[in-house]
Amino acid sequence: MTIFRCGVIVSSRETGLRPGQFPLNAWYMAAWSDELGEGLLSRRLLGRPVLVYRLDDGDVVACEDMCPHRFAPLSKGRKTATGIRCGYHGLHFDRTGRCDHNPTGNGHIPAGTQVRTFPIVERHRILWIWMGDPDRADDGLIPDFGIMPNGGAYANIGNYLHVKANCLLEIDNLMDLSHVNFIHDGTLGNDSMRSAEVKVTEAGGAVRADLWMPGTTGGFGPMTGQPCDQWLNMVWMAPTSMMLEFGAVPQGTEPVQDPYGIAFHIVTPETDRTTHYFFGSSGSFAKDEEAKMAFIRDAQFRAFLTEDNPMIEAVDERMDGADFWSMRPAILPNDKAAIRVRRRLEKMCREEAATGPKATQPIGESDPA
């Protein structure tokens, strides 16, 4: 069993810092808006079973997916116009999580019969959830994905993979741009790109890794296989959101970022060793460009499924739940961005741990009435 406390995942094997430490007072991606539909969406997030559903008035509710009576998954119940009815004994919970109807026992509702709810915001076609202290949920902290396509059937968003690896290993991989020339050799990378060095900067709370590769052979896009100047730039926004800028131009030409040349990578811990991976790319395509959109989507899936994720899952298997720093890893120059993000997350966890009990509630304990 895995339990998330404030910034720390605690397992049954060991207490203390785990490799999947994450702050709770932050916005995580729970799902794509389109995943919700008219039904119930159950997903484990940061170790906690969460139910997400949309009411008849359009509002979205996120609550713990467990009835306080006999701990049945509420996702096995039925949505109503105003809340959720447990499928086991019929208790009904409104949008605030309060039990407002008991069909048995003369309607008696024990004091404090409540399901924990979580702040949730729908923005950028994403459902963002706050798993910590609800009084500190500031929607101004939601990562900026304003460049996300607003709509249309021909946009490469809504993609999802389940990864059997710790979420930090996914972030390490995405922030380490040098891996492209090895794991993706022959697809996105090649020998000519291997001498480039990553430049790391921080601004506005974001960590940015820029990989500028002048005088190389194109590894992606319309200049694949041609002499060019090309770039890969990854931007991390707390706690687990990333955007990749990519492009290539003829040698000596001014590098101008194509607004269609941006990929989205958002990861959310499921447990200490499994991860939800959401991804897509910028740009909306006309109907006659549907094949282009499908090509980009297929290329992303192919890279993740056959190149990135097999390696990341193998790394997780070799680490076997050990703390990253306890294994005394060799640190290379191009690890700067990944290490900086790890340190930022560790700092957020330390600060959060000192703020009080509200964000330290472990699974299985009731919130105070």
Order of alpha helices (4+ residues) and beta strands (2+ residues): beta-beta-beta-alpha-beta-beta-beta-beta-beta-beta-beta-beta-beta-beta-alpha-alpha-beta-beta-beta-beta-beta-beta-alpha-alpha-alpha
